[in-house]
Amino acid sequence: MRLKVILPSDVLVDEAVTKVIAEAENGSFCLEPRHVDFVTALVPGLLTYVTAAGIEMFVGIDEGILVKCGPDVRVSTREAVAGGDPAVLKRSMVKRYGDLDEHERCARTVLARLEAGVAKRFLELQRGR
């Protein structure tokens, strides 16, 4: 699979991977190469992936959208921090995102759900449903 983590101004990760683990509102999930196409809204937290070389890496993300279509896994998020140590990423995320007020969090959640719905509809249209 090919994982891309896309920010508004940059591509943070663009790498061949064997596994992606992320968390949606209904819990965490794992994607592997033969997994069906999938669209979901992600909650703030850690996205874990295993590189083709077998190295486990982490990305601390703000809310976002994940789309798996064929061998491509794309994550779109406003902010993210990549690294190899989840404890360091957690501290960085708490510092960075801790200042968001509850109103902004609610607005972002609603927007993420809308974006996931639109992406899901595009996949359905592409499949001819």
N, C-alpha and C positions, 0 to 999 in steps of 0.2 A: 504494500500500500504506500501511498505518498501522502504525508501529512503536511499541510500548510496552515500555519497560524497567522492570520492576517489582521493587522492593525490599521487604523485609518491612514497612517502615514508610512507604513513599513510592512514588510513580511518578516515576522520574527523567527519562524521555523519553516523550513522547506526541506524535508528529509524523507528518505525511505524508511518505513517502520514496519514492524511485524505485529504490533499491538498498540491500541489506544484505549486508555481508561479515563472516563470523565464522569461528571455528575450532573444530572438533570433534576428537575423539581421532584420527580418521583423516585429518585435514588441513583446510585452509580451504575454504570454499565461498561462493558468491554467490547471493543470492536476488533475483529481479526479479519484477515484478507477475504474469507468467503462469507462474511456477514452480509445480510441483505442491505439494500440501500436504506438510508435512515436519515431523518431530520429531527432535531430536537433543540430546545432552548436550554442553555447551560446556566447553572447558578455559579456565583463566585466560589472559587475553590481551586484545587489542584487538578490539572490535566496531566496524566502520566502516559508516557509512551516508551516503547522499547525500540531502539534503533535496529537496523539490519545487522549491525555488529553485536547485538545483544546487550547494549548498554541502556539502563533505565534512566530516563531523563524526566524532568518535571517542568511544567509551565503553570505559574500562578496566574489565573485569569479573573477578570471582571466578568460580569454576565456576558453571554454571547450566544451565537448560533453555531451548531455543528451540522454539517451536511456530509454524508457518505454517499457517494455515487460511483459505483464500480470500484476501481482501485484508489480513487481519490477521497481523502478525508480533509475537509476544509473547516476551519474554525475561524469565525469572524468575531472579534471582540474589540472593545474600545481601548482597553489597556491590558497588558500582560507583562510578566517578568519570567524569563527562562533561566534554568539552572539545574544543577545536579543534586542540590541539598534541599529537601523539602522544609526543614526547620528554618533555614535562612530565607527561603521564599515566603514562608508563612509570616515571619516577622516583617518582611518587606511589604507584603500585602496588607497586613493589619495597619501598618503605618500609613500606607498610601490610600487605602480605601476606608479607613476608620473615620475619616472626616465627613463622609457623605451623610447627609441627613435622611431621615426616614422617607420624606416626600420624594426625594430624588430616587431612592431605591425602589419605591413603588412604581414610579414612572418608568424606570428602566425595565422592571419586570414586565409591565404591560407591553412596552415596546418590543422586548425580546419575544414575547408570546406572539405578537402580531407578525414579526419577522419570520418566526418559525412556521406560522400558518401559511404565509405567502410562499416560502421556500418549499413547503410540503405540497402546495397546490401546483407549483411549477414542475415538481417531480412527477406528480400524477398526470399532468398534461403531457409531459414528455413521454410517459409510458402509454398514453392514448386512452386513459380512463375517462 
